[in-house]
C-alpha cells in the first residue's frame, strides 16, 4: 500500500463518525472541497490520491462518491485514510446523480470536481489558486484555469485545453458556446444553494451551471494550469457525440440562449444525427 501524507496531518482529525463509510472531519470549514465520483476506478484512483496528498495547501477536504463498484474501489479509497474526508459507496444512476448526492455534504468554500485518475497539475496548485481567489471581485462565483490532457498508456501530456469563455458572440463548438473544462473550474459553494444537476443530461449537465454563472458575469479566469485529465472520457467518445449535442441544445433552451444561434445549433444537430449510425458501427467494429 502506498504511504500517503494525509490532510489530517495539518491538524484536522476525524472525530465525528456519521452515516456509513468514512466520517466527516470536525472543525472549521475548509477552503476547498474536491469531489470525485467513481465506478470501478480502483486502478486509477490512487493517481488522484497521490496528487492531493502532495498539495502544499492542506486546507481542503476530499469527498469520494462511489457507485457501488465491483472492483474494490471503495476499499482502495478507505486505504487512503484521513486523506478522504468522506466516502459514500452506493448504487447511482451516473455521475450527476453521484454529484447531487454529495452536494449536501460539501463543507468547503470552493468546490472542484475532479475525476478518478485526474490530478492537479502541480503540488502547489491549491496554494496558488487560493491566493488568486483572494484577488477576485467579491461577486465572483466561478473561477477557472487551464488543463492538460494526458494519455494514460504513456503518462504523457498530449495537449493543453485553455478554452476561455468569450460570451455568446465568441466561438461556439458542439452546439454551445466554448466553455472551460470542468477539471479546471472552481465553483463557490453558494452556487449550489437550490441547484442540482439535471439528470436528464448524462454528459453535459455541469455546463448548465457553468454557463449560467458565466453569462451572469460572475466568472473569472485564473492564469494558471489547474489539472491534468485522462483522454478518452465519455464526452470524447464518438458514439456519445449526438447525445452531447442534444444535451447542449437542451441546456441552451433552458437558459434562454437557444435563439441566439438557432440555425447553427439545428445544423450541428442534423449533421450529428446523420453521422451517428456510422459512429456506432465504427465503435462496434
N, C-alpha and C positions, 0 to 999 in steps of 0.2 A: 504493500500500500504506500502511495506517495505521502510524504510528510508535508503537510500544508501549514504555512503561517496563517493563522485564522484571525478573523475580525475580532474574536474575543480577546486577543492579546492586547488590544488597546484599552482594556478595562471594562468592556461590556460583557458581563457574564450572563449565561442563560439561567434565569431564576424563576420563571413563571410558566409552567407547562400547561398548555391548553389544547383541547381537541385531540387530534391524532398527530403522530409523527413528531417532527422536530418543533420545539416550542418557540414562542416569540421572546425576544430579549426585553428586559425591563429597562427603564431609564428614559432619557430624553429622546425625542425623535431624531433619526439620523438625517444627514444632508441628502443622501441618495438611497433609493430603493432600486435594486436591479432585479428584474423579473425574468425568469427563464422557464418556458414551458417545454416539456419533454415528452417523447414517446419512443421507447426503445432506443435510447441515446446513451447507453452505458459506455460505449466506446468513445464517444465524442465529448461527453460532459466533463471529464477531467481536464480537457484543454481549457474550457471556460473557467473551471475552478482554479487552475494554476494562474490564469490571468488575474483573477480577482484577488487571490491570495497574495500576489506580488504588488498590489497597489500601495503606493506611499501614503495615500489618503485612506485612513481606516474608517472614515465617517460614513459607512454605508451598511445596508443590510441586503442579503441575497435571499430572495424568495423563489423557491423551485416548485413548480406545479407539474406533476407527472400524471399522464393519462392512463394509469394502471398498466405500466409497461410489463412485458413478459420476459425481458432480457436482464432483469436485475438493476434497472436504472435507479429505482428508489433506494436499494441497498448501497449502490455506489454513492448516491447523494448523502446518505446517512454517514458514510465513511469520511466525509469532509468535515465532520464535527461542527465546531462553532462557526465555521465559515458560512454555513447555511442557517439563516435566522429562522426560516420556516419552510417545511416540506409538506406539501399536500399531495397525496397519491390516491387517485380515484378515477373511474372512467369519466371521460368528457367527450364532447362531440366535435372537438377541433381546437385549434389554437385560440380562437376568440372566446370560446366557452371557458377555456382554461384561464385566459387573462381576466375575464369577467369574474371568475371565482375568487381570484386573489386581490382584486381591486379593494375590497373592504379591509384587507389585511395590510395594505400599504401604509407605512409609517413615515417614509421619507418625504422630504420637501420636494425633491425632483425624482422622476421615475424614468428609468431606461429599460426597454425591452430588448434583451439580448438572447439570441437563440442558443440552443445546445450546440457546442462546438465553436461558437463565435467567441471572440476575445476582444478585450480592449487593446488598443494599438500599442501602448507602452505602459510601463509601470507607473508613470506619473499622470496618466490621463485624467483620473478623477480629481487629482490635486489641481491640475491646470484648468479643468472645466469649472471647478468650484470657484477659483479665483476669477475666471471670466464671467461667471454668472453674477458675481458681486458688482460688476461694472455695467450690467444691463439696466435699461429703464424699468421702473417698478411694475409697469403693466405687462411685462414680457411673460408669456406662459409657455413658449415653445422655443427651445434653443437647439440648434443643430450644427454639427460639424461634418467633416468628410469621413469616408470609409474606404477600405480597400477590400477587394475580393481575392480570396486565396483558393488554390487548388488543394483539396485535402490529400490527394495522392502524392503530391510533391512537397506540400507545405509552403510553396512559393506564391507570392502575391502575383496576380495576373493583371489587374488593372485597378485604377482609382475611380471611385464614384464620388464626385464632388458636385452633384446636381444641387443647385440653389433655386429657391422659389423666386420667379420673376414676375409673378402676378398673372392675371388672365390674359394679358396682352403679350406675355412671354411665350416661350416654347411649350408645346403640348406633345405628349407621347402616349401612345396606347389608349387614346380616348380621353385623356385628362391632362391638366397642367403638370409639368415636370415637378416632381417633389423629391426631397432628400430621402435617403434610405432610413428606415426606422431604427436600424442599429446605431445610427449616429444622432438620434433625436432624444433630447431630454424634455419631458413634459412636466410642468409644475403640477403637483398633486391636486390642486384645486380644480383643474380641468375635468377631473373625474367625478366631481360632485354632480350627481344626477345623470351622468353619462355612462352608458355601457356600449360595448362594441356590438354592432349589428350582426347577428349570427346568420342572417340570410346571406352574408358575404363570407366566403371561406378563404379568400386570398387577400382581399384589399380593404377589409373593414377598418384598419388603422388609418387609411387615407382620409376617411371622413373627419376624424378628429384633427388630423394634421392640417387638412385643407381649411376646416372651419376656423382654426386659430390663425393660420397664415393669412387668410382672406380678411380677417378682422384686424390685421396689422399688429398682432401680438407675438410675432415671431422674430427671431434674431439669429444671425449666422455667427458661429464660433469659428474663428480662423485657426483651426487645428484638426488633426487627424484623431478621430474618436475610436474607431473599431475596425476589426477585420471580420468578415463573414464568409462562410463557405459557399462556393459556387454550386449551383445545381439545386437550389431550393425550389419550393412549389411554384413560386412566381416566375421562375425561369424555365419551367417545363413547357415545351411547345404544346402538349396536349391540353394544358390548362389556360392557354392564351385567350381563347374565346371567352371563357368564364371570367377571366380577369378584366377583359374589356367590358363585358356586360356589367360587372360589378362597378367599374369606374363610371360608366354612364349612369347607372342607378344612383351612385353617390352624388354625381353632378346634379341629378334631378332633385335629390333630397336637399341639397344646399342651394338650389335655385340658380345654378350656373349652366344648366343644360343648353339654354337658348343662346348662350354666348357664342358657341361654335357648334351648333346643332348639325349642319351639313357635314362637317368634319367627323363628328362622332358617329353619325349614321354611316358614313363611308368606311370608317375603321371597323365598325360592327359588321358591315356587309362583307368586306374583304376577309375578315377573320372567320366569318361563317362559311365562306366558300373554301377557305383553306383548312378548316377544322377536320373534315374527313381524311384528307391527305396526312395531316399531322398525326391523327390517330393510327393510321396504317403504318406510318414510319415508327411510331412508338412501340407498336406490337411486333415489328419485324426485327 
